Amino acid sequence: MAALRSTVNMTDGADAPLKALREAPTAALVSCHPCDEAIVRHLLAHVSRADCVVLVDAAATPGQLAVSLRFALAI
């Protein structure tokens, strides 16, 4: 399994995170630090994305939002 992953700094304002979440592929995995969970869920609701899964991870960098999409590679 491979994954495409992009990260966005949430401390510079809401524009970049909103854009990343709005443009995220269907069924994207959104990960964040526990201290950012409420904001990430609010931003997802703001862009009407109920199809994304939120993964709260204490190892994530605070203030950073990651959007990932897993896919299988055929070799």
N, CA, C and O atoms as a GROMACS GRO file, in nm:
protein
  300
    1MET      N    1   0.084  -0.117   0.000
    1MET     CA    2   0.000   0.000   0.000
    1MET      C    3   0.089   0.125   0.000
    1MET      O    4   0.188   0.131   0.074
    2ALA      N    5   0.055   0.220  -0.080
    2ALA     CA    6   0.126   0.346  -0.086
    2ALA      C    7   0.029   0.457  -0.050
    2ALA      O    8  -0.092   0.436  -0.045
    3ALA      N    9   0.082   0.575  -0.026
    3ALA     CA   10  -0.005   0.688   0.010
    3ALA      C   11   0.050   0.817  -0.046
    3ALA      O   12   0.172   0.839  -0.052
    4LEU      N   13  -0.040   0.901  -0.088
    4LEU     CA   14  -0.007   1.038  -0.123
    4LEU      C   15  -0.039   1.120   0.000
    4LEU      O   16  -0.146   1.102   0.060
    5ARG      N   17   0.050   1.209   0.040
    5ARG     CA   18   0.029   1.286   0.162
    5ARG      C   19   0.071   1.430   0.140
    5ARG      O   20   0.178   1.457   0.084
    6SER      N   21  -0.012   1.521   0.184
    6SER     CA   22   0.026   1.662   0.181
    6SER      C   23  -0.002   1.720   0.319
    6SER      O   24  -0.098   1.681   0.386
    7THR      N   25   0.081   1.813   0.360
    7THR     CA   26   0.064   1.875   0.491
    7THR      C   27   0.044   2.025   0.473
    7THR      O   28   0.094   2.086   0.379
    8VAL      N   29  -0.029   2.081   0.567
    8VAL     CA   30  -0.061   2.224   0.566
    8VAL      C   31  -0.040   2.278   0.706
    8VAL      O   32  -0.081   2.216   0.805
    9ASN      N   33   0.024   2.394   0.716
    9ASN     CA   34   0.044   2.461   0.843
    9ASN      C   35  -0.083   2.538   0.878
    9ASN      O   36  -0.124   2.626   0.801
   10MET      N   37  -0.145   2.507   0.990
   10MET     CA   38  -0.269   2.574   1.029
   10MET      C   39  -0.245   2.702   1.107
   10MET      O   40  -0.340   2.777   1.132
   11THR      N   41  -0.122   2.731   1.145
   11THR     CA   42  -0.095   2.850   1.226
   11THR      C   43  -0.085   2.977   1.142
   11THR      O   44  -0.078   3.087   1.198
   12ASP      N   45  -0.084   2.965   1.010
   12ASP     CA   46  -0.076   3.082   0.923
   12ASP      C   47  -0.213   3.133   0.881
   12ASP      O   48  -0.222   3.227   0.802
   13GLY      N   49  -0.320   3.074   0.931
   13GLY     CA   50  -0.455   3.115   0.895
   13GLY      C   51  -0.535   2.998   0.841
   13GLY      O   52  -0.483   2.887   0.829
   14ALA      N   53  -0.661   3.024   0.809
   14ALA     CA   54  -0.751   2.917   0.769
   14ALA      C   55  -0.756   2.892   0.619
   14ALA      O   56  -0.808   2.789   0.576
   15ASP      N   57  -0.705   2.984   0.538
   15ASP     CA   58  -0.719   2.969   0.392
   15ASP      C   59  -0.657   2.841   0.338
   15ASP      O   60  -0.722   2.767   0.264
   16ALA      N   61  -0.532   2.814   0.372
   16ALA     CA   62  -0.463   2.694   0.321
   16ALA      C   63  -0.529   2.565   0.371
   16ALA      O   64  -0.550   2.474   0.290
   17PRO      N   65  -0.562   2.552   0.500
   17PRO     CA   66  -0.628   2.430   0.545
   17PRO      C   67  -0.766   2.411   0.481
   17PRO      O   68  -0.802   2.299   0.444
   18LEU      N   69  -0.842   2.519   0.466
   18LEU     CA   70  -0.973   2.507   0.403
   18LEU      C   71  -0.960   2.461   0.259
   18LEU      O   72  -1.036   2.376   0.213
   19LYS      N   73  -0.864   2.516   0.188
   19LYS     CA   74  -0.841   2.477   0.048
   19LYS      C   75  -0.801   2.329   0.040
   19LYS      O   76  -0.852   2.255  -0.043
   20ALA      N   77  -0.709   2.288   0.129
   20ALA     CA   78  -0.664   2.148   0.129
   20ALA      C   79  -0.780   2.052   0.156
   20ALA      O   80  -0.791   1.948   0.092
   21LEU      N   81  -0.865   2.087   0.251
   21LEU     CA   82  -0.978   2.001   0.284
   21LEU      C   83  -1.084   2.003   0.175
   21LEU      O   84  -1.144   1.900   0.145
   22ARG      N   85  -1.107   2.118   0.117
   22ARG     CA   86  -1.206   2.129   0.009
   22ARG      C   87  -1.164   2.046  -0.112
   22ARG      O   88  -1.247   1.983  -0.177
   23GLU      N   89  -1.033   2.046  -0.141
   23GLU     CA   90  -0.982   1.977  -0.259
   23GLU      C   91  -0.937   1.834  -0.233
   23GLU      O   92  -0.891   1.765  -0.324
   24ALA      N   93  -0.950   1.787  -0.108
   24ALA     CA   94  -0.907   1.651  -0.074
   24ALA      C   95  -0.989   1.549  -0.152
   24ALA      O   96  -1.108   1.569  -0.176
   25PRO      N   97  -0.925   1.439  -0.191
   25PRO     CA   98  -0.999   1.333  -0.261
   25PRO      C   99  -1.105   1.270  -0.170
   25PRO      O  100  -1.097   1.280  -0.048
   26THR      N  101  -1.202   1.207  -0.230
   26THR     CA  102  -1.304   1.135  -0.156
   26THR      C  103  -1.238   1.030  -0.067
   26THR      O  104  -1.143   0.963  -0.109
   27ALA      N  105  -1.286   1.018   0.054
   27ALA     CA  106  -1.237   0.921   0.153
   27ALA      C  107  -1.092   0.947   0.194
   27ALA      O  108  -1.020   0.854   0.230
   28ALA      N  109  -1.051   1.072   0.190
   28ALA     CA  110  -0.916   1.107   0.236
   28ALA      C  111  -0.905   1.086   0.386
   28ALA      O  112  -1.004   1.094   0.459
   29LEU      N  113  -0.785   1.059   0.431
   29LEU     CA  114  -0.754   1.046   0.572
   29LEU      C  115  -0.692   1.177   0.617
   29LEU      O  116  -0.589   1.219   0.564
   30VAL      N  117  -0.754   1.242   0.713
   30VAL     CA  118  -0.706   1.370   0.764
   30VAL      C  119  -0.648   1.344   0.902
   30VAL      O  120  -0.719   1.295   0.990
   31SER      N  121  -0.522   1.377   0.922
   31SER     CA  122  -0.462   1.353   1.053
   31SER      C  123  -0.415   1.483   1.115
   31SER      O  124  -0.375   1.577   1.046
   32CYS      N  125  -0.422   1.485   1.249
   32CYS     CA  126  -0.383   1.605   1.323
   32CYS      C  127  -0.347   1.566   1.466
   32CYS      O  128  -0.373   1.454   1.510
   33HIS      N  129  -0.287   1.659   1.537
   33HIS     CA  130  -0.253   1.643   1.678
   33HIS      C  131  -0.382   1.658   1.760
   33HIS      O  132  -0.473   1.729   1.717
   34PRO      N  133  -0.391   1.593   1.876
   34PRO     CA  134  -0.513   1.603   1.959
   34PRO      C  135  -0.553   1.747   1.991
   34PRO      O  136  -0.673   1.775   2.001
   35CYS      N  137  -0.458   1.837   2.009
   35CYS     CA  138  -0.494   1.976   2.041
   35CYS      C  139  -0.558   2.048   1.923
   35CYS      O  140  -0.616   2.154   1.941
   36ASP      N  141  -0.547   1.993   1.803
   36ASP     CA  142  -0.604   2.054   1.683
   36ASP      C  143  -0.733   1.987   1.637
   36ASP      O  144  -0.793   2.030   1.538
   37GLU      N  145  -0.777   1.883   1.706
   37GLU     CA  146  -0.891   1.805   1.659
   37GLU      C  147  -1.017   1.889   1.642
   37GLU      O  148  -1.082   1.879   1.538
   38ALA      N  149  -1.052   1.970   1.739
   38ALA     CA  150  -1.176   2.049   1.730
   38ALA      C  151  -1.172   2.143   1.610
   38ALA      O  152  -1.272   2.157   1.539
   39ILE      N  153  -1.059   2.205   1.587
   39ILE     CA  154  -1.048   2.297   1.473
   39ILE      C  155  -1.057   2.222   1.342
   39ILE      O  156  -1.123   2.268   1.249
   40VAL      N  157  -0.992   2.107   1.332
   40VAL     CA  158  -0.996   2.028   1.208
   40VAL      C  159  -1.139   1.983   1.180
   40VAL      O  160  -1.184   1.990   1.066
   41ARG      N  161  -1.209   1.936   1.282
   41ARG     CA  162  -1.349   1.894   1.262
   41ARG      C  163  -1.436   2.013   1.222
   41ARG      O  164  -1.526   1.999   1.140
   42HIS      N  165  -1.411   2.129   1.280
   42HIS     CA  166  -1.484   2.251   1.242
   42HIS      C  167  -1.457   2.287   1.096
   42HIS      O  168  -1.550   2.319   1.021
   43LEU      N  169  -1.331   2.282   1.054
   43LEU     CA  170  -1.296   2.314   0.916
   43LEU      C  171  -1.360   2.215   0.819
   43LEU      O  172  -1.407   2.254   0.712
   44LEU      N  173  -1.361   2.087   0.855
   44LEU     CA  174  -1.426   1.986   0.769
   44LEU      C  175  -1.575   2.016   0.755
   44LEU      O  176  -1.630   2.005   0.645
   45ALA      N  177  -1.640   2.053   0.864
   45ALA     CA  178  -1.782   2.087   0.858
   45ALA      C  179  -1.803   2.213   0.774
   45ALA      O  180  -1.901   2.223   0.700
   46HIS      N  181  -1.712   2.307   0.785
   46HIS     CA  182  -1.722   2.433   0.710
   46HIS      C  183  -1.719   2.409   0.559
   46HIS      O  184  -1.786   2.480   0.484
   47VAL      N  185  -1.643   2.311   0.515
   47VAL     CA  186  -1.636   2.280   0.371
   47VAL      C  187  -1.725   2.161   0.335
   47VAL      O  188  -1.715   2.106   0.225
   48SER      N  189  -1.812   2.122   0.428
   48SER     CA  190  -1.911   2.014   0.405
   48SER      C  191  -1.848   1.883   0.361
   48SER      O  192  -1.892   1.822   0.264
   49ARG      N  193  -1.743   1.840   0.433
   49ARG     CA  194  -1.676   1.714   0.400
   49ARG      C  195  -1.702   1.611   0.509
   49ARG      O  196  -1.627   1.603   0.607
   50ALA      N  197  -1.805   1.532   0.493
   50ALA     CA  198  -1.835   1.424   0.586
   50ALA      C  199  -1.770   1.294   0.542
   50ALA      O  200  -1.775   1.195   0.614
   51ASP      N  201  -1.711   1.293   0.422
   51ASP     CA  202  -1.652   1.171   0.367
   51ASP      C  203  -1.507   1.150   0.408
   51ASP      O  204  -1.449   1.047   0.373
   52CYS      N  205  -1.448   1.243   0.479
   52CYS     CA  206  -1.308   1.230   0.523
   52CYS      C  207  -1.303   1.167   0.662
   52CYS      O  208  -1.390   1.192   0.746
   53VAL      N  209  -1.202   1.086   0.684
   53VAL     CA  210  -1.180   1.023   0.814
   53VAL      C  211  -1.076   1.105   0.889
   53VAL      O  212  -0.971   1.138   0.835
   54VAL      N  213  -1.106   1.138   1.015
   54VAL     CA  214  -1.012   1.214   1.098
   54VAL      C  215  -0.936   1.118   1.187
   54VAL      O  216  -0.996   1.041   1.263
   55LEU      N  217  -0.805   1.122   1.178
   55LEU     CA  218  -0.718   1.041   1.263
   55LEU      C  219  -0.645   1.136   1.357
   55LEU      O  220  -0.566   1.220   1.313
   56VAL      N  221  -0.673   1.124   1.486
   56VAL     CA  222  -0.608   1.207   1.587
   56VAL      C  223  -0.486   1.130   1.636
   56VAL      O  224  -0.498   1.018   1.686
   57ASP      N  225  -0.369   1.191   1.621
   57ASP     CA  226  -0.243   1.122   1.648
   57ASP      C  227  -0.152   1.211   1.732
   57ASP      O  228  -0.113   1.319   1.689
   58ALA      N  229  -0.119   1.164   1.852
   58ALA     CA  230  -0.032   1.241   1.940
   58ALA      C  231   0.108   1.261   1.882
   58ALA      O  232   0.180   1.352   1.923
   59ALA      N  233   0.146   1.178   1.786
   59ALA     CA  234   0.277   1.192   1.722
   59ALA      C  235   0.276   1.296   1.611
   59ALA      O  236   0.382   1.332   1.559
   60ALA      N  237   0.158   1.345   1.573
   60ALA     CA  238   0.150   1.448   1.468
   60ALA      C  239   0.205   1.580   1.522
   60ALA      O  240   0.204   1.604   1.643
   61THR      N  241   0.252   1.663   1.432
   61THR     CA  242   0.304   1.794   1.470
   61THR      C  243   0.188   1.887   1.504
   61THR      O  244   0.098   1.904   1.422
   62PRO      N  245   0.188   1.948   1.623
   62PRO     CA  246   0.081   2.042   1.656
   62PRO      C  247   0.078   2.157   1.554
   62PRO      O  248   0.182   2.206   1.512
   63GLY      N  249  -0.042   2.197   1.517
   63GLY     CA  250  -0.058   2.306   1.422
   63GLY      C  251  -0.044   2.264   1.277
   63GLY      O  252  -0.046   2.349   1.188
   64GLN      N  253  -0.031   2.135   1.253
   64GLN     CA  254  -0.015   2.086   1.116
   64GLN      C  255  -0.126   1.987   1.083
   64GLN      O  256  -0.159   1.899   1.163
   65LEU      N  257  -0.182   2.002   0.966
   65LEU     CA  258  -0.288   1.917   0.916
   65LEU      C  259  -0.232   1.835   0.802
   65LEU      O  260  -0.167   1.890   0.712
   66ALA      N  261  -0.255   1.705   0.803
   66ALA     CA  262  -0.207   1.618   0.694
   66ALA      C  263  -0.327   1.553   0.626
   66ALA      O  264  -0.418   1.503   0.692
   67VAL      N  265  -0.326   1.554   0.495
   67VAL     CA  266  -0.430   1.490   0.415
   67VAL      C  267  -0.363   1.378   0.336
   67VAL      O  268  -0.269   1.403   0.260
   68SER      N  269  -0.412   1.256   0.355
   68SER     CA  270  -0.352   1.140   0.289
   68SER      C  271  -0.457   1.061   0.212
   68SER      O  272  -0.576   1.061   0.247
   69LEU      N  273  -0.412   0.995   0.110
   69LEU     CA  274  -0.496   0.905   0.032
   69LEU      C  275  -0.416   0.779   0.007
   69LEU      O  276  -0.309   0.785  -0.053
   70ARG      N  277  -0.467   0.666   0.053
   70ARG     CA  278  -0.398   0.539   0.032
   70ARG      C  279  -0.444   0.476  -0.098
   70ARG      O  280  -0.561   0.488  -0.136
   71PHE      N  281  -0.352   0.412  -0.164
   71PHE     CA  282  -0.387   0.342  -0.288
   71PHE      C  283  -0.296   0.223  -0.305
   71PHE      O  284  -0.186   0.219  -0.250
   72ALA      N  285  -0.342   0.126  -0.380
   72ALA     CA  286  -0.264   0.005  -0.405
   72ALA      C  287  -0.190   0.019  -0.536
   72ALA      O  288  -0.243   0.076  -0.632
   73LEU      N  289  -0.070  -0.031  -0.542
   73LEU     CA  290   0.009  -0.030  -0.664
   73LEU      C  291   0.011  -0.170  -0.723
   73LEU      O  292   0.036  -0.267  -0.652
   74ALA      N  293  -0.014  -0.181  -0.850
   74ALA     CA  294  -0.002  -0.308  -0.919
   74ALA      C  295   0.135  -0.314  -0.984
   74ALA      O  296   0.173  -0.223  -1.058
   75ILE      N  297   0.206  -0.419  -0.955
   75ILE     CA  298   0.342  -0.430  -1.010
   75ILE      C  299   0.349  -0.542  -1.110
   75ILE      O  300   0.455  -0.567  -1.168
   0.00000   0.00000   0.00000
